[in-house]
């Protein structure tokens, strides 16, 4: 009953999941910075983390959702180039993120990276994918830029 009342609309459900993702991301960042990356370098952590993720994914494919392998086998090659490109960008992004976590405070890093991600996503969507930017989104970008300026003002 509580869940039905809480998630009366899809918008509320998405808002809750967005909050949950932000909460989990914040915890991951702080755990990585305070407990992992001060005991091993970013390359070691990257390898160990991805080996564990690979094993968990293989377990999922073998025991939980056996259709994944069949669907992957049937995928057209043109999609694989995007997946490979995504993987390369992800590896570079993760290694750079770990470097930044080892060399700056997590709260300062997040308060700069996340707003820049918002701005660049909007700009790249407009330039590369011809997405329309409406007035309130432009106002939002301006507010984010003002926020970045205020956060970094000394």
N, CA, C and O of each residue as an XYZ file, in Angstrom:
616
protein
N       0.819     -1.197      0.000
C       0.000      0.000      0.000
C       0.864      1.263      0.000
O       0.602      2.201     -0.753
N       1.900      1.281      0.852
C       2.786      2.453      0.928
C       3.465      2.696     -0.414
O       3.557      3.831     -0.881
N       3.943      1.607     -1.029
C       4.625      1.736     -2.315
C       3.693      2.284     -3.387
O       4.092      3.107     -4.211
N       2.451      1.821     -3.368
C       1.491      2.299     -4.354
C       1.203      3.787     -4.148
O       1.062      4.532     -5.118
N       1.116      4.214     -2.909
C       0.879      5.630     -2.615
C       2.107      6.455     -2.966
O       1.994      7.526     -3.563
N       3.301      5.946     -2.588
C       4.542      6.672     -2.851
C       4.793      6.841     -4.343
O       5.187      7.917     -4.795
N       4.567      5.790     -5.097
C       4.854      5.828     -6.539
C       3.572      5.949     -7.345
O       3.381      5.237     -8.331
N       2.703      6.844     -6.928
C       1.431      7.038     -7.608
C       1.648      7.403     -9.070
O       0.863      7.012     -9.934
N       2.685      8.132     -9.342
C       2.951      8.515    -10.728
C       4.325      8.001    -11.141
O       5.194      7.749    -10.307
N       4.493      7.856    -12.428
C       5.780      7.434    -12.973
C       6.852      8.482    -12.675
O       8.023      8.153    -12.489
N       6.435      9.742    -12.634
C       7.370     10.834    -12.348
C       7.962     10.689    -10.941
O       9.157     10.906    -10.745
N       7.132     10.325     -9.972
C       7.618     10.108     -8.604
C       8.579      8.919     -8.553
O       9.594      8.957     -7.857
N       8.249      7.886     -9.285
C       9.111      6.709     -9.330
C      10.481      7.076     -9.909
O      11.516      6.688     -9.368
N      10.476      7.826    -11.013
C      11.735      8.249    -11.628
C      12.528      9.168    -10.700
O      13.753      9.072    -10.632
N      11.845     10.044     -9.996
C      12.507     10.937     -9.049
C      13.161     10.133     -7.927
O      14.295     10.412     -7.538
N      12.451      9.145     -7.414
C      12.998      8.288     -6.364
C      14.218      7.517     -6.864
O      15.234      7.447     -6.172
N      14.124      6.944     -8.048
C      15.251      6.180     -8.603
C      16.430      7.105     -8.865
O      17.578      6.718     -8.646
N      16.164      8.318     -9.330
C      17.234      9.299     -9.540
C      17.936      9.611     -8.225
O      19.165      9.657     -8.168
N      17.157      9.826     -7.169
C      17.743     10.065     -5.852
C      18.564      8.862     -5.404
O      19.659      9.024     -4.864
N      18.042      7.656     -5.626
C      18.752      6.442     -5.236
C      20.079      6.313     -5.983
O      21.096      5.957     -5.387
N      20.071      6.600     -7.274
C      21.310      6.559     -8.065
C      22.312      7.584     -7.531
O      23.496      7.279     -7.395
N      21.850      8.777     -7.234
C      22.740      9.807     -6.693
C      23.302      9.373     -5.342
O      24.490      9.555     -5.075
N      22.459      8.803     -4.495
C      22.901      8.322     -3.183
C      23.940      7.214     -3.323
O      24.970      7.240     -2.649
N      23.678      6.249     -4.187
C      24.629      5.148     -4.397
C      25.938      5.667     -4.998
O      27.019      5.234     -4.599
N      25.843      6.590     -5.953
C      27.049      7.152     -6.570
C      27.891      7.890     -5.550
O      29.115      7.753     -5.533
N      27.242      8.673     -4.697
C      27.978      9.401     -3.667
C      28.708      8.437     -2.748
O      29.865      8.667     -2.398
N      28.038      7.352     -2.352
C      28.687      6.360     -1.496
C      29.838      5.660     -2.198
O      30.885      5.428     -1.593
N      29.655      5.319     -3.473
C      30.750      4.696     -4.226
C      31.979      5.601     -4.273
O      33.104      5.158     -4.039
N      31.747      6.860     -4.574
C      32.844      7.823     -4.661
C      33.597      7.903     -3.341
O      34.827      7.860     -3.317
N      32.866      8.017     -2.257
C      33.514      8.156     -0.947
C      34.208      6.865     -0.508
O      35.283      6.922      0.088
N      33.620      5.720     -0.790
C      34.277      4.440     -0.473
C      35.549      4.283     -1.293
O      36.593      3.895     -0.767
N      35.456      4.589     -2.594
C      36.646      4.478     -3.446
C      37.756      5.395     -2.949
O      38.912      4.984     -2.862
N      37.409      6.627     -2.626
C      38.435      7.576     -2.201
C      39.014      7.238     -0.833
O      40.230      7.292     -0.647
N      38.169      6.896      0.114
C      38.618      6.758      1.498
C      39.101      5.366      1.884
O      39.862      5.232      2.843
N      38.683      4.332      1.170
C      39.055      2.983      1.571
C      39.812      2.182      0.521
O      40.538      1.249      0.865
N      39.657      2.527     -0.741
C      40.263      1.695     -1.790
C      41.459      2.377     -2.433
O      42.554      1.815     -2.460
N      41.258      3.590     -2.952
C      42.311      4.237     -3.740
C      43.460      4.770     -2.904
O      44.458      5.232     -3.458
N      43.345      4.717     -1.594
C      44.509      5.077     -0.777
C      45.315      3.824     -0.402
O      46.345      3.920      0.265
N      44.837      2.654     -0.837
C      45.548      1.410     -0.560
C      46.055      0.720     -1.823
O      46.931     -0.142     -1.749
N      45.516      1.089     -2.970
C      45.987      0.535     -4.242
C      45.903      1.623     -5.306
O      45.120      2.565     -5.182
N      46.708      1.487     -6.346
C      46.657      2.532     -7.371
C      45.461      2.321     -8.288
O      44.836      1.260     -8.289
N      45.160      3.347     -9.064
C      43.946      3.334     -9.878
C      43.951      2.213    -10.908
O      42.883      1.698    -11.238
N      45.106      1.813    -11.428
C      45.168      0.746    -12.429
C      44.869     -0.612    -11.794
O      44.158     -1.431    -12.376
N      45.406     -0.841    -10.620
C      45.125     -2.090     -9.908
C      43.635     -2.181     -9.569
O      42.997     -3.210     -9.789
N      43.096     -1.084     -9.031
C      41.687     -1.083     -8.663
C      40.801     -1.291     -9.891
O      39.830     -2.046     -9.841
N      41.135     -0.629    -10.980
C      40.371     -0.788    -12.211
C      40.333     -2.255    -12.628
O      39.273     -2.772    -12.979
N      41.476     -2.925    -12.593
C      41.542     -4.333    -13.005
C      40.771     -5.237    -12.047
O      39.981     -6.075    -12.481
N      40.995     -5.072    -10.770
C      40.312     -5.912     -9.782
C      38.797     -5.713     -9.867
O      38.044     -6.686     -9.888
N      38.355     -4.469     -9.913
C      36.924     -4.181     -9.961
C      36.292     -4.801    -11.203
O      35.207     -5.376    -11.127
N      36.959     -4.686    -12.332
C      36.374     -5.200    -13.569
C      36.413     -6.723    -13.655
O      35.549     -7.323    -14.294
N      37.391     -7.351    -13.027
C      37.385     -8.820    -12.949
C      36.183     -9.284    -12.133
O      35.481    -10.213    -12.531
N      35.949     -8.645    -11.005
C      34.802     -9.009    -10.164
C      33.493     -8.748    -10.909
O      32.584     -9.577    -10.873
N      33.394     -7.596    -11.587
C      32.194     -7.299    -12.368
C      31.981     -8.332    -13.467
O      30.854     -8.772    -13.697
N      33.053     -8.719    -14.144
C      32.962     -9.733    -15.202
C      32.419    -11.044    -14.641
O      31.539    -11.661    -15.240
N      32.941    -11.466    -13.501
C      32.468    -12.711    -12.895
C      30.990    -12.625    -12.516
O      30.240    -13.580    -12.721
N      30.571    -11.494    -11.969
C      29.165    -11.312    -11.623
C      28.277    -11.311    -12.868
O      27.179    -11.869    -12.853
N      28.746    -10.697    -13.921
C      27.981    -10.676    -15.178
C      27.888    -12.079    -15.770
O      26.830    -12.481    -16.253
N      28.977    -12.813    -15.733
C      28.945    -14.189    -16.240
C      27.977    -15.030    -15.420
O      27.230    -15.827    -15.987
N      27.973    -14.874    -14.109
C      27.022    -15.585    -13.254
C      25.597    -15.238    -13.665
O      24.745    -16.119    -13.773
N      25.341    -13.964    -13.891
C      24.019    -13.510    -14.318
C      23.618    -14.165    -15.638
O      22.496    -14.653    -15.779
N      24.545    -14.174    -16.610
C      24.242    -14.734    -17.922
C      24.048    -16.250    -17.881
O      23.239    -16.785    -18.640
N      24.756    -16.930    -17.031
C      24.679    -18.392    -16.983
C      23.500    -18.871    -16.142
O      22.825    -19.832    -16.512
N      23.249    -18.209    -15.018
C      22.265    -18.743    -14.086
C      20.951    -17.961    -14.002
O      19.927    -18.540    -13.640
N      20.950    -16.680    -14.320
C      19.751    -15.880    -14.096
C      19.026    -15.553    -15.400
O      17.826    -15.800    -15.523
N      19.738    -15.006    -16.360
C      19.106    -14.611    -17.619
C      19.876    -15.217    -18.782
O      20.778    -14.587    -19.333
N      19.524    -16.415    -19.146
C      20.254    -17.166    -20.175
C      20.017    -16.612    -21.580
O      20.767    -16.937    -22.501
N      19.000    -15.794    -21.757
C      18.713    -15.232    -23.080
C      19.708    -14.152    -23.488
O      19.791    -13.808    -24.667
N      20.459    -13.616    -22.540
C      21.396    -12.536    -22.853
C      22.403    -12.995    -23.906
O      22.642    -12.282    -24.881
N      22.985    -14.153    -23.725
C      23.992    -14.648    -24.679
C      23.388    -14.805    -26.060
O      23.994    -14.401    -27.052
N      22.198    -15.388    -26.135
C      21.537    -15.579    -27.433
C      21.281    -14.231    -28.109
O      21.504    -14.085    -29.310
N      20.819    -13.262    -27.347
C      20.560    -11.934    -27.899
C      21.848    -11.254    -28.360
O      21.856    -10.565    -29.380
N      22.922    -11.444    -27.620
C      24.206    -10.866    -28.027
C      24.709    -11.496    -29.317
O      25.258    -10.814    -30.182
N      24.519    -12.782    -29.432
C      24.965    -13.506    -30.620
C      24.229    -13.028    -31.865
O      24.803    -13.003    -32.954
N      22.975    -12.653    -31.713
C      22.155    -12.224    -32.844
C      22.278    -10.739    -33.169
O      21.688    -10.270    -34.143
N      23.040     -9.989    -32.361
C      23.150     -8.554    -32.563
C      23.928     -8.247    -33.848
O      24.909     -8.915    -34.175
N      23.467     -7.232    -34.554
C      24.146     -6.825    -35.776
C      25.500     -6.199    -35.456
O      25.674     -5.587    -34.402
N      26.447     -6.354    -36.361
C      27.808     -5.859    -36.141
C      27.850     -4.347    -35.981
O      28.671     -3.826    -35.226
N      26.968     -3.635    -36.686
C      27.020     -2.167    -36.612
C      26.834     -1.665    -35.184
O      27.348     -0.602    -34.835
N      26.114     -2.406    -34.359
C      25.945     -2.008    -32.967
C      27.214     -2.232    -32.151
O      27.451     -1.520    -31.175
N      28.024     -3.201    -32.530
C      29.231     -3.506    -31.774
C      30.238     -2.373    -31.805
O      30.967     -2.174    -30.833
N      30.297     -1.615    -32.916
C      31.258     -0.506    -32.966
C      30.905      0.555    -31.926
O      31.803      1.166    -31.345
N      29.618      0.785    -31.683
C      29.215      1.735    -30.659
C      29.512      1.193    -29.261
O      29.906      1.938    -28.364
N      29.318     -0.102    -29.096
C      29.619     -0.713    -27.799
C      31.118     -0.643    -27.526
O      31.525     -0.323    -26.410
N      31.935     -0.936    -28.517
C      33.395     -0.853    -28.351
C      33.821      0.582    -28.046
O      34.644      0.812    -27.160
N      33.268      1.534    -28.769
C      33.573      2.943    -28.532
C      33.159      3.341    -27.114
O      33.899      4.039    -26.420
N      31.986      2.899    -26.691
C      31.512      3.161    -25.334
C      32.470      2.575    -24.305
O      32.772      3.221    -23.301
N      32.946      1.370    -24.541
C      33.874      0.724    -23.604
C      35.191      1.488    -23.500
O      35.724      1.665    -22.405
N      35.705      1.933    -24.623
C      36.966      2.684    -24.618
C      36.798      3.995    -23.854
O      37.638      4.350    -23.027
N      35.716      4.705    -24.131
C      35.457      5.960    -23.421
C      35.273      5.690    -21.931
O      35.765      6.451    -21.098
N      34.573      4.617    -21.591
C      34.351      4.272    -20.191
C      35.658      3.998    -19.473
O      35.855      4.467    -18.352
N      36.556      3.246    -20.099
C      37.858      2.945    -19.488
C      38.642      4.228    -19.240
O      39.183      4.434    -18.154
N      38.700      5.079    -20.244
C      39.421      6.355    -20.091
C      38.788      7.184    -18.981
O      39.490      7.742    -18.137
N      37.458      7.263    -18.984
C      36.740      8.053    -17.981
C      36.989      7.523    -16.573
O      37.241      8.305    -15.657
N      36.921      6.217    -16.391
C      37.126      5.630    -15.066
C      38.542      5.892    -14.569
O      38.733      6.279    -13.416
N      39.533      5.686    -15.427
C      40.923      5.904    -15.007
C      41.176      7.371    -14.656
O      41.871      7.675    -13.687
N      40.607      8.271    -15.451
C      40.746      9.696    -15.136
C      40.015     10.031    -13.839
O      40.510     10.822    -13.036
N      38.841      9.437    -13.629
C      38.077      9.661    -12.402
C      38.867      9.196    -11.186
O      38.932      9.903    -10.181
N      39.471      8.003    -11.271
C      40.268      7.493    -10.152
C      41.473      8.390     -9.882
O      41.834      8.623     -8.728
N      42.090      8.889    -10.948
C      43.209      9.825    -10.770
C      42.736     11.064    -10.005
O      43.377     11.502     -9.050
N      41.610     11.616    -10.441
C      41.081     12.800     -9.766
C      40.721     12.503     -8.313
O      40.958     13.333     -7.435
N      40.151     11.325     -8.053
C      39.802     10.959     -6.675
C      41.034     10.831     -5.785
O      40.985     11.130     -4.592
N      42.139     10.383     -6.379
C      43.374     10.252     -5.603
C      44.041     11.597     -5.355
O      44.870     11.723     -4.453
N      43.687     12.599     -6.146
C      44.404     13.872     -6.074
C      43.545     15.075     -5.711
O      44.028     16.206     -5.774
N      42.299     14.868     -5.335
C      41.458     15.984     -4.903
C      40.366     15.474     -3.975
O      40.125     14.271     -3.879
N      39.721     16.393     -3.303
C      38.640     16.030     -2.395
C      37.403     15.624     -3.205
O      37.077     16.255     -4.210
N      36.732     14.586     -2.764
C      35.575     14.058     -3.496
C      34.478     15.107     -3.653
O      33.903     15.245     -4.733
N      34.186     15.843     -2.590
C      33.100     16.818     -2.678
C      33.425     17.930     -3.662
O      32.532     18.418     -4.354
N      34.701     18.344     -3.739
C      35.090     19.370     -4.703
C      35.013     18.825     -6.126
O      34.586     19.519     -7.049
N      35.423     17.599     -6.284
C      35.405     16.951     -7.593
C      33.979     16.833     -8.115
O      33.694     17.217     -9.250
N      33.097     16.309     -7.297
C      31.712     16.104     -7.720
C      31.015     17.434     -8.000
O      30.252     17.542     -8.960
N      31.270     18.439     -7.175
C      30.611     19.734     -7.383
C      31.077     20.428     -8.655
O      30.427     21.365     -9.117
N      32.190     19.986     -9.226
C      32.642     20.543    -10.498
C      32.302     19.644    -11.681
O      31.862     20.130    -12.723
N      32.499     18.352    -11.530
C      32.293     17.432    -12.654
C      30.811     17.321    -13.019
O      30.462     17.403    -14.197
N      29.946     17.135    -12.037
C      28.530     16.928    -12.348
C      27.879     18.112    -13.069
O      27.165     17.897    -14.048
N      28.096     19.355    -12.621
C      27.520     20.472    -13.382
C      28.100     20.574    -14.796
O      27.377     20.879    -15.745
N      29.391     20.320    -14.933
C      29.978     20.362    -16.276
C      29.392     19.262    -17.158
O      29.214     19.457    -18.361
N      29.092     18.111    -16.564
C      28.463     17.019    -17.312
C      27.090     17.450    -17.818
O      26.729     17.166    -18.961
N      26.336     18.124    -16.983
C      25.016     18.618    -17.394
C      25.147     19.556    -18.586
O      24.448     19.404    -19.588
N      26.037     20.515    -18.471
C      26.213     21.512    -19.528
C      26.690     20.857    -20.820
O      26.146     21.129    -21.891
N      27.700     20.000    -20.728
C      28.231     19.361    -21.932
C      27.227     18.406    -22.572
O      27.200     18.270    -23.795
N      26.409     17.748    -21.770
C      25.381     16.869    -22.330
C      24.383     17.674    -23.157
O      23.999     17.260    -24.250
N      23.970     18.814    -22.638
C      23.028     19.658    -23.377
C      23.671     20.187    -24.658
O      23.056     20.154    -25.724
N      24.906     20.672    -24.553
C      25.593     21.237    -25.728
C      25.840     20.162    -26.785
O      25.572     20.383    -27.966
N      26.348     19.003    -26.371
C      26.618     17.928    -27.334
C      25.323     17.380    -27.949
O      25.302     17.017    -29.125
N      24.258     17.323    -27.166
C      22.966     16.883    -27.708
C      22.506     17.824    -28.810
O      21.979     17.388    -29.833
N      22.707     19.101    -28.597
C      22.312     20.104    -29.586
C      23.191     20.016    -30.839
O      22.683     20.019    -31.960
N      24.519     19.938    -30.641
C      25.443     19.963    -31.775
C      25.451     18.646    -32.553
O      25.328     18.647    -33.778
N      25.594     17.527    -31.846
C      25.774     16.243    -32.517
C      24.470     15.540    -32.880
O      24.405     14.839    -33.890
N      23.434     15.721    -32.069
C      22.216     14.944    -32.260
C      21.005     15.797    -32.607
O      19.879     15.304    -32.669
N      21.255     17.099    -32.836
C      20.220     18.029    -33.289
C      18.998     18.060    -32.366
O      17.865     18.210    -32.825
N      19.245     17.914    -31.059
C      18.162     18.013    -30.081
C      17.857     19.485    -29.849
O      18.755     20.327    -29.837
N      16.605     19.773    -29.670
C      16.186     21.156    -29.441
C      16.450     21.541    -27.985
O      16.199     20.762    -27.065
N      16.953     22.742    -27.800
C      17.145     23.281    -26.450
C      16.091     24.359    -26.246
O      16.057     25.352    -26.972
N      15.236     24.157    -25.258
C      14.179     25.134    -24.996
C      14.692     26.184    -24.014
O      15.738     26.007    -23.390
N      13.954     27.261    -23.888
C      14.405     28.403    -23.088
C      14.720     28.033    -21.642
O      15.745     28.455    -21.106
N      13.857     27.254    -21.009
C      14.103     26.937    -19.597
C      15.369     26.096    -19.429
O      16.006     26.160    -18.378
N      15.750     25.304    -20.449
C      17.015     24.556    -20.369
C      18.204     25.510    -20.449
O      19.209     25.315    -19.766
N      18.089     26.536    -21.280
C      19.154     27.537    -21.367
C      19.279     28.290    -20.047
O      20.388     28.569    -19.592
N      18.149     28.618    -19.435
C      18.185     29.268    -18.123
C      18.850     28.349    -17.102
O      19.610     28.804    -16.247
N      18.561     27.066    -17.198
C      19.183     26.089    -16.306
C      20.691     26.040    -16.487
O      21.432     25.977    -15.506
N      21.155     26.069    -17.739
C      22.594     26.077    -18.018
C      23.230     27.318    -17.414
O      24.305     27.244    -16.819
N      22.575     28.444    -17.567
C      23.109     29.695    -17.000
C      23.191     29.588    -15.478
O      24.182     30.001    -14.875
N      22.146     29.031    -14.859
C      22.164     28.866    -13.402
C      23.268     27.899    -12.965
O      23.924     28.120    -11.947
N      23.468     26.838    -13.731
C      24.536     25.886    -13.408
C      25.897     26.577    -13.514
O      26.763     26.378    -12.661
N      26.086     27.388    -14.559
C      27.348     28.120    -14.708
C      27.568     29.087    -13.546
O      28.678     29.204    -13.027
N      26.503     29.776    -13.146
C      26.607     30.681    -11.987
C      26.970     29.867    -10.739
O      27.819     30.280     -9.950
N      26.324     28.713    -10.567
C      26.632     27.840     -9.421
C      28.073     27.385     -9.438
O      28.732     27.387     -8.399
N      28.580     26.992    -10.608
C      29.992     26.592    -10.706
C      30.905     27.740    -10.311
O      31.881     27.548     -9.586
N      30.582     28.936    -10.793
C      31.386     30.096    -10.463
C      31.379     30.336     -8.941
O      32.429     30.578     -8.345
N      30.203     30.268     -8.326
C      30.092     30.522     -6.892
C      30.788     29.431     -6.070
O      31.429     29.733     -5.063
N      30.669     28.191     -6.482
C      31.311     27.091     -5.757
C      32.835     27.224     -5.791
O      33.512     26.911     -4.811
N      33.366     27.686     -6.917
C      34.810     27.769     -7.063
C      35.392     29.124     -6.698
O      36.606     29.318     -6.764
N      34.534     30.065     -6.311
C      35.019     31.393     -5.918
C      35.761     31.275     -4.604
O      35.296     30.620     -3.671
N      36.893     31.899     -4.538
C      37.713     31.826     -3.323
C      37.720     33.133     -2.596
O      38.359     33.254     -1.551
